[in-house]
Amino acid sequence: MSSQDRTGSRRARVMPIAGLAIAGALALSGCTAENRNGWMPAERDTTNHTAGIIDLWVNTWITVLIIGLITWGLIIWCIIAYRRRKGATGFPRQTSYNLPLEVFYVLVPLFMVLVFFHFTDVEQQSINARVDNPDVKIDVRAKQWSWDFNYMQGNDVKESVYSVGVQAQLDGTPIDKSKFPTLYLPVNKSVELQLNSRDVIHSFWVPAFLDKKDILPGVTNYMTLTPTALGEYDGKCAELCGEYHSEMLFNVKVVTQAEFDAHLATLQAKGQTGTLTEKYDRNPNQNQK
């Protein structure tokens, strides 16, 4: 083979890999704020957990995309480098095994799985960790097809009060979200949500919080978080729970401490003191052992 042919062959091998690298660089350089969040339905400062969740999600995708580019680059390189040449006859020389290479492609995926597992486990433990003495405790009662919220007496709640939710009406007319059950949370205060069901399995989901917990009859699940951004967020039941599951909607309002206290005072003025707990549950068997 002449030197010109060898040069052309090297160029043919290098060009696909260089093209992939340039495409990846252009893709990364064009990142918007939405891209940097991995197209997740939240901002980094929504709660004390959202930044960590977004980082885990985005970094995982970056890692697998880099691995994918390397893998496809090697595949394309092999296709070009070991293609059948003009005038070649018969089969190329066969290799039955290559022990170092086989050990390599077993250990590398295993290492990747362990690394992904470690960072996922660390983040999951952080999300699920409960606070010993949260500022606010709220007993969330899911029911077909709405929500009751009991603000439990404690650090930032001087007297237990409750709000009763009414099922949303999706009848084709514009939705009046002001009529949805609304959960008030004070900004920058630790909150423990005690999730309970009055009847069947439900699921508490606020997409902007990047967390979701199932609500099981007879079992109390917990969601602990600190809202760090003022605003109003959509919530819904994420577990098919019957005919009007789609109408089991609610609002979450993250407000200042003064607004939170004012809301509790309003509930107290309406006579909604105390709590609405298992007395109103519809499943008579869920408290039996």
C-alpha positions as CSV (number, residue, x, y, z in Angstrom):
1,M,0.0,0.0,0.0
2,S,1.4,3.4,-0.9
3,S,1.9,6.2,1.7
4,Q,-1.0,8.1,0.1
5,D,-3.3,5.1,0.6
6,R,-2.3,4.7,4.2
7,T,-3.0,8.4,4.9
8,G,-6.4,8.1,3.3
9,S,-7.1,5.0,5.4
10,R,-6.2,6.8,8.6
11,R,-8.4,9.8,7.7
12,A,-11.3,7.4,7.1
13,R,-10.9,6.0,10.5
14,V,-10.4,9.3,12.3
15,M,-13.2,11.3,10.6
16,P,-16.2,9.5,12.2
17,I,-14.8,9.7,15.7
18,A,-13.9,13.4,15.2
19,G,-17.4,14.1,13.8
20,L,-19.0,12.5,16.9
21,A,-16.8,14.5,19.2
22,I,-17.7,17.8,17.4
23,A,-21.4,17.0,17.5
24,G,-21.2,16.3,21.2
25,A,-19.3,19.5,21.9
26,L,-21.9,21.5,19.9
27,A,-24.8,19.8,21.8
28,L,-23.2,20.6,25.2
29,S,-22.4,24.2,24.2
30,G,-26.0,24.9,23.3
31,C,-27.4,24.0,26.7
32,T,-30.3,26.2,28.0
33,A,-31.5,26.4,31.6
34,E,-34.1,23.7,30.7
35,N,-31.4,21.5,29.3
36,R,-29.2,21.9,32.3
37,N,-32.1,20.7,34.5
38,G,-32.5,17.6,32.3
39,W,-36.0,18.7,31.2
40,M,-37.2,18.0,34.7
41,P,-40.4,19.8,35.9
42,A,-38.6,21.7,38.6
43,E,-35.9,24.3,39.4
44,R,-32.9,23.6,41.5
45,D,-34.1,25.7,44.5
46,T,-37.6,24.4,44.8
47,T,-36.9,22.2,47.8
48,N,-33.8,21.1,49.7
49,H,-33.8,17.9,47.6
50,T,-34.4,19.1,44.0
51,A,-30.8,20.2,43.3
52,G,-29.4,16.8,44.3
53,I,-32.0,14.9,42.2
54,I,-31.4,17.1,39.2
55,D,-27.6,16.6,39.5
56,L,-28.0,12.8,39.7
57,W,-30.3,12.8,36.7
58,V,-28.2,15.1,34.5
59,N,-24.8,13.6,35.4
60,T,-26.1,10.1,34.8
61,W,-27.3,11.1,31.3
62,I,-24.0,12.9,30.6
63,T,-22.1,9.7,31.6
64,V,-24.2,7.3,29.5
65,L,-24.1,9.7,26.5
66,I,-20.3,9.8,26.7
67,I,-20.1,6.0,27.0
68,G,-22.6,5.7,24.1
69,L,-20.4,8.0,21.9
70,I,-17.3,6.0,22.7
71,T,-19.1,2.8,22.0
72,W,-20.5,4.0,18.7
73,G,-17.2,5.5,17.7
74,L,-15.5,2.1,18.3
75,I,-18.1,0.3,16.4
76,I,-17.8,2.6,13.4
77,W,-14.0,2.4,13.6
78,C,-14.2,-1.4,13.5
79,I,-16.5,-1.3,10.6
80,I,-14.1,0.9,8.6
81,A,-10.8,-0.5,9.8
82,Y,-11.7,-4.1,9.3
83,R,-13.9,-3.9,6.3
84,R,-13.3,-6.2,3.4
85,R,-10.8,-4.7,1.0
86,K,-11.0,-4.8,-2.7
87,G,-9.7,-8.0,-4.0
88,A,-9.8,-9.8,-0.7
89,T,-10.9,-13.4,-0.7
90,G,-12.0,-15.8,2.0
91,F,-12.5,-15.1,5.7
92,P,-10.1,-12.9,7.7
93,R,-8.1,-14.5,10.5
94,Q,-10.4,-15.5,13.3
95,T,-9.6,-15.1,17.0
96,S,-11.3,-17.6,19.3
97,Y,-10.9,-15.5,22.5
98,N,-9.1,-12.6,24.0
99,L,-9.0,-13.0,27.8
100,P,-7.8,-9.4,28.7
101,L,-10.5,-7.9,26.5
102,E,-13.2,-10.2,27.9
103,V,-12.2,-9.3,31.5
104,F,-12.2,-5.6,30.5
105,Y,-15.8,-5.6,29.1
106,V,-17.1,-7.5,32.2
107,L,-15.4,-5.3,34.8
108,V,-16.2,-2.0,33.2
109,P,-20.0,-2.5,33.1
110,L,-19.9,-3.9,36.6
111,F,-17.9,-0.9,37.8
112,M,-20.4,1.5,36.1
113,V,-23.4,-0.3,37.8
114,L,-21.8,-0.1,41.2
115,V,-21.0,3.6,40.8
116,F,-24.6,4.4,39.6
117,F,-25.9,2.4,42.5
118,H,-23.8,4.2,45.0
119,F,-24.8,7.7,44.0
120,T,-28.5,6.7,43.6
121,D,-28.5,5.1,47.1
122,V,-26.8,8.2,48.7
123,E,-29.4,10.5,47.1
124,Q,-32.3,8.2,48.0
125,Q,-31.3,8.0,51.6
126,S,-31.0,11.8,51.7
127,I,-34.6,12.2,50.3
128,N,-36.1,9.6,52.7
129,A,-34.3,10.7,55.8
130,R,-36.7,12.1,58.5
131,V,-36.0,15.1,60.6
132,D,-36.1,14.5,64.4
133,N,-38.0,17.6,65.2
134,P,-39.5,19.2,62.1
135,D,-40.9,22.7,62.2
136,V,-44.3,21.6,60.8
137,K,-46.0,18.3,60.8
138,I,-49.0,17.8,58.4
139,D,-51.2,14.7,58.4
140,V,-52.2,14.3,54.7
141,R,-55.3,12.1,54.3
142,A,-56.0,10.9,50.8
143,K,-59.6,9.9,50.0
144,Q,-61.6,9.1,46.9
145,W,-61.2,11.6,45.3
146,S,-59.7,14.5,47.2
147,W,-57.5,15.4,50.2
148,D,-57.7,16.5,53.8
149,F,-54.9,18.3,55.5
150,N,-54.4,18.2,59.2
151,Y,-51.9,20.8,60.5
152,M,-50.6,19.1,63.7
153,Q,-49.9,21.1,66.8
154,G,-46.1,21.5,67.3
155,N,-43.2,23.9,66.8
156,D,-44.7,26.3,64.3
157,V,-48.3,25.3,64.7
158,K,-49.8,26.5,68.0
159,E,-53.1,24.6,67.7
160,S,-54.1,21.7,65.4
161,V,-56.4,22.8,62.6
162,Y,-57.6,21.1,59.4
163,S,-58.9,21.8,55.9
164,V,-61.3,19.5,54.0
165,G,-60.8,19.0,50.3
166,V,-63.5,18.7,47.7
167,Q,-63.1,16.7,44.5
168,A,-62.1,18.7,41.4
169,Q,-64.6,18.9,38.6
170,L,-63.2,18.3,35.1
171,D,-66.2,19.0,32.9
172,G,-64.6,20.6,29.9
173,T,-64.9,24.1,31.3
174,P,-61.9,26.2,32.3
175,I,-60.5,24.8,35.6
176,D,-60.8,27.0,38.7
177,K,-57.8,25.9,40.6
178,S,-58.8,28.1,43.6
179,K,-61.4,25.5,44.5
180,F,-58.8,22.7,44.7
181,P,-57.7,21.5,48.1
182,T,-54.6,23.6,48.9
183,L,-51.7,22.6,51.1
184,Y,-49.9,25.5,52.7
185,L,-46.2,25.1,53.5
186,P,-43.9,27.8,55.1
187,V,-40.8,28.6,53.1
188,N,-37.4,27.5,54.5
189,K,-39.0,25.5,57.3
190,S,-38.6,21.7,57.6
191,V,-41.9,19.9,56.9
192,E,-42.9,16.3,57.6
193,L,-45.9,15.1,55.6
194,Q,-47.5,12.0,57.2
195,L,-49.3,10.3,54.3
196,N,-52.4,8.2,55.1
197,S,-55.3,6.8,53.1
198,R,-58.9,6.7,54.0
199,D,-59.9,4.0,51.6
200,V,-57.7,2.6,48.8
201,I,-54.1,3.0,47.5
202,H,-53.3,6.5,46.4
203,S,-50.0,8.4,45.7
204,F,-49.0,11.9,46.7
205,W,-47.2,13.6,43.8
206,V,-46.0,17.2,43.4
207,P,-44.0,17.1,40.1
208,A,-42.1,20.3,41.0
209,F,-40.8,18.6,44.2
210,L,-39.4,15.6,42.1
211,D,-40.7,13.2,44.7
212,K,-43.6,10.9,45.0
213,K,-44.8,8.6,47.7
214,D,-47.5,5.9,47.7
215,I,-50.2,6.1,50.3
216,L,-51.3,2.7,51.5
217,P,-54.4,1.9,53.7
218,G,-53.3,1.2,57.3
219,V,-49.8,2.4,56.7
220,T,-48.2,5.8,57.3
221,N,-45.6,6.9,54.8
222,Y,-43.5,10.0,55.3
223,M,-42.2,12.7,53.1
224,T,-39.7,15.2,54.7
225,L,-38.6,18.3,52.8
226,T,-37.8,22.0,53.2
227,P,-39.5,24.2,50.6
228,T,-37.0,26.9,49.5
229,A,-38.8,28.8,46.9
230,L,-42.0,30.8,47.2
231,G,-44.7,29.8,44.7
232,E,-47.7,27.7,43.8
233,Y,-47.3,24.1,42.5
234,D,-49.7,21.5,41.1
235,G,-50.3,18.2,42.9
236,K,-52.1,15.1,42.0
237,C,-52.7,11.5,42.9
238,A,-50.4,9.3,40.8
239,E,-52.0,5.9,41.6
240,L,-55.1,4.8,39.7
241,C,-57.7,4.8,42.5
242,G,-61.0,4.5,40.9
243,E,-63.4,6.2,38.5
244,Y,-62.5,9.8,39.2
245,H,-58.8,9.4,39.8
246,S,-58.1,12.1,37.3
247,E,-60.0,14.6,39.4
248,M,-58.0,14.0,42.6
249,L,-56.0,17.3,42.2
250,F,-54.6,19.7,44.7
251,N,-52.5,22.8,45.0
252,V,-49.4,23.4,47.1
253,K,-48.6,27.0,48.2
254,V,-45.2,27.8,49.6
255,V,-45.7,31.0,51.5
256,T,-43.9,33.2,54.0
257,Q,-44.3,32.4,57.7
258,A,-46.7,35.3,58.1
259,E,-48.9,34.0,55.3
260,F,-48.8,30.5,56.8
261,D,-49.8,31.7,60.2
262,A,-52.6,33.8,58.6
263,H,-53.9,30.6,56.8
264,L,-53.9,28.7,60.1
265,A,-55.7,31.5,61.8
266,T,-58.4,31.5,59.1
267,L,-59.0,27.8,59.6
268,Q,-59.2,28.4,63.3
269,A,-61.7,31.2,62.8
270,K,-63.9,28.8,60.8
271,G,-64.0,26.4,63.7
272,Q,-61.8,23.9,61.9
273,T,-59.8,23.1,65.0
274,G,-58.5,19.7,66.0
275,T,-57.9,17.0,63.4
276,L,-59.9,14.8,61.0
277,T,-58.0,11.5,61.3
278,E,-59.0,7.8,61.0
279,K,-62.5,8.5,62.3
280,Y,-63.6,9.4,58.8
281,D,-61.8,6.5,57.1
282,R,-64.1,4.4,54.8
283,N,-62.1,1.1,55.0
284,P,-63.3,-0.6,58.2
285,N,-60.6,-3.3,58.0
286,Q,-57.5,-1.1,57.5
287,N,-56.8,-0.6,61.3
288,Q,-57.2,-4.3,62.1
289,K,-53.9,-6.2,62.8
